[in-house]
Amino acid sequence: MRGIKPLLVTLGLVLGAAACGGSEQCSGIICSNCAASGDCNIQCPEGQVQYCGHFGYFDDPDLRCAWCDNP
């Protein structure tokens, strides 16, 4: 059972990366800092979690995509 959590996190990141689109498409907000004190903080509906990352979709290495999705 301990191995399932990393698997679910990886799956969420992969699915989340797909949600950001194939180029500069982001289904949430485009921001620059995924840290807790950064500008990527968004309010997610109950039952969803925030995902944030670059995932290679932007030409600018400082851009991030933050969005809400199911865990």
C-alpha positions in Angstrom: 0.0 0.0 0.0 2.9 2.4 0.6 3.9 2.3 -3.1 0.5 3.6 -4.2 0.9 7.2 -3.1 3.9 7.9 -5.2 2.2 6.3 -8.1 -0.9 8.4 -7.7 1.2 11.6 -7.4 3.0 10.7 -10.6 -0.2 9.9 -12.4 -1.7 13.3 -11.2 1.3 15.2 -12.5 1.2 13.4 -15.9 -2.5 14.0 -16.3 -2.0 17.6 -15.1 0.7 18.2 -17.6 -1.7 17.0 -20.3 -4.3 19.5 -19.0 -1.8 22.4 -19.6 -2.0 21.7 -23.3 0.6 21.3 -26.0 2.2 24.7 -26.1 1.5 27.7 -23.9 -2.1 26.5 -23.2 -2.8 26.4 -19.5 -6.2 25.3 -18.1 -5.6 27.4 -15.0 -3.3 30.4 -14.5 0.1 31.2 -15.9 2.4 32.3 -13.1 6.1 32.2 -12.1 6.4 30.7 -8.6 4.9 27.4 -7.4 6.2 27.9 -3.9 3.7 28.4 -1.1 4.4 32.1 -1.1 4.4 32.4 -4.8 2.0 33.9 -7.3 0.6 30.5 -8.4 -1.7 30.0 -5.5 -5.3 29.4 -6.6 -8.4 28.4 -4.7 -9.5 24.9 -5.7 -13.1 23.6 -5.3 -13.6 21.1 -2.5 -12.2 17.7 -3.4 -9.7 19.0 -5.9 -6.0 19.8 -5.4 -3.7 22.4 -7.0 -1.1 21.3 -9.4 1.7 23.5 -10.6 4.7 23.1 -12.8 6.5 24.0 -16.0 6.3 20.6 -17.7 8.2 21.8 -20.8 5.2 23.6 -22.3 6.6 27.2 -22.2 9.5 28.7 -24.0 10.2 30.9 -20.9 11.8 28.6 -18.2 10.4 30.9 -15.5 6.7 30.3 -16.4 4.5 27.8 -14.6 1.0 26.6 -15.0 -1.2 26.2 -11.9 -4.6 24.5 -12.1 -7.1 22.5 -10.0 -7.8 18.8 -10.7 -8.9 15.7 -8.9 -6.2 14.1 -6.7 
